[in-house]
Amino acid sequence: MKARIKNNKDSIVLYVGGKVDYETQDSVCQFINQTIERNQKDETPKKIIMNFEALDFVGSSGITQFVQQLKQIHHDNHTTPKYCSVRSEFQKIIKAFDEENEFEFFDDEALTRRGGKPIINQ
């Protein structure tokens, strides 16, 4: 798994790539949590954008646990991440576990920053 952060004027983009499975999903979610916590301590918190373009899931048990942890991140924080470049098959799995309709998916990073219309979440 690889992760990097890009700070923009009004947003923080977390690029997460590589393979995520049951064993690595904890470290991915820890990275996300730490970034959100640092952002909330800032004087002016920014939008959090998760770019999953280069993310590959290995096994359904890994993605299920990953989605549950992402949901917990949404409940534990005031700043809710937005997601871009998430493959459609992963969007469908995530939405299957998203009873409260918390996840917003966007085609690309620029649309996410501008606050455009989500592609799913209607």
C-alpha positions in Angstrom: 0.0 0.0 0.0 1.2 3.5 -0.8 -0.2 6.7 0.5 0.7 10.3 0.0 -0.9 13.7 0.8 -1.2 16.8 -1.3 -2.2 20.0 0.4 -4.2 22.5 -1.8 -5.5 25.9 -0.7 -8.9 24.6 0.3 -8.5 20.8 0.4 -6.3 17.9 1.4 -6.1 15.1 -1.1 -5.1 11.6 0.2 -3.9 9.4 -2.6 -4.2 5.8 -1.6 -2.8 3.1 -4.0 -1.7 -0.4 -4.1 -3.3 -3.5 -2.7 -5.6 -3.3 0.3 -6.6 -6.6 1.9 -7.6 -7.8 5.4 -4.1 -7.4 6.7 -3.3 -3.9 5.2 -6.7 -2.2 5.6 -5.9 -1.2 9.2 -2.9 0.8 8.2 -4.9 2.6 5.4 -7.6 3.6 7.9 -5.1 4.7 10.5 -3.4 7.0 7.8 -6.8 8.4 7.0 -7.7 9.0 10.6 -4.4 10.7 11.4 -4.8 13.1 8.4 -8.3 14.0 9.4 -7.3 14.6 13.1 -4.4 16.9 12.0 -6.8 18.8 9.7 -9.4 19.3 12.5 -6.7 20.9 14.7 -6.0 23.5 12.0 -7.4 26.9 12.4 -9.4 26.5 9.2 -10.1 22.9 8.4 -10.0 21.9 4.7 -12.1 19.5 2.7 -10.7 15.9 2.8 -10.7 14.2 -0.6 -9.8 10.5 -0.9 -8.4 9.6 -4.3 -8.7 5.8 -4.8 -7.7 5.7 -8.4 -4.7 3.5 -7.8 -6.3 1.3 -5.1 -6.8 -2.4 -5.6 -8.8 -4.6 -3.2 -7.8 -8.2 -2.7 -10.6 -10.4 -1.4 -14.1 -9.5 -0.3 -13.4 -9.9 3.4 -10.8 -7.1 3.2 -13.1 -4.7 1.5 -16.0 -5.4 4.0 -13.7 -4.6 6.9 -12.3 -1.6 5.1 -15.8 -0.1 4.5 -16.8 -0.7 8.1 -13.7 1.3 9.2 -14.5 4.1 6.7 -18.0 4.3 8.1 -16.5 4.6 11.6 -14.3 7.4 10.4 -17.4 9.2 9.1 -19.1 8.9 12.5 -16.0 9.9 14.5 -15.2 13.1 12.7 -16.8 16.4 11.8 -15.0 16.6 8.5 -16.5 13.9 6.2 -14.2 12.7 3.4 -15.3 12.8 -0.2 -14.2 10.1 -2.6 -13.0 10.4 -6.2 -11.8 8.0 -8.9 -13.3 5.0 -7.1 -13.9 2.1 -9.4 -17.6 1.3 -10.0 -17.3 -2.2 -8.6 -16.0 -0.9 -5.3 -18.6 1.9 -5.2 -21.3 -0.7 -5.4 -19.8 -2.7 -2.6 -19.4 0.4 -0.4 -22.9 1.6 -1.2 -24.3 -1.8 -0.2 -23.0 -1.1 3.4 -23.9 2.6 3.4 -27.4 2.5 4.9 -27.1 6.1 6.0 -26.0 7.4 2.5 -22.8 9.0 3.9 -20.4 8.3 1.1 -20.2 10.7 -1.9 -18.3 9.6 -5.0 -17.1 11.9 -7.7 -15.6 11.2 -11.1 -12.4 13.2 -10.5 -10.5 15.3 -8.0 -11.3 18.7 -9.6 -15.0 18.0 -9.5 -14.7 17.0 -5.9 -12.9 20.2 -4.9 -15.5 22.3 -6.7 -18.3 20.6 -4.9 -19.9 19.3 -8.1 -22.6 16.7 -8.3 -21.7 13.3 -7.0 -22.0 10.4 -9.5 -23.7 8.1 -7.0 -25.5 9.2 -3.8 -28.9 10.2 -5.0 
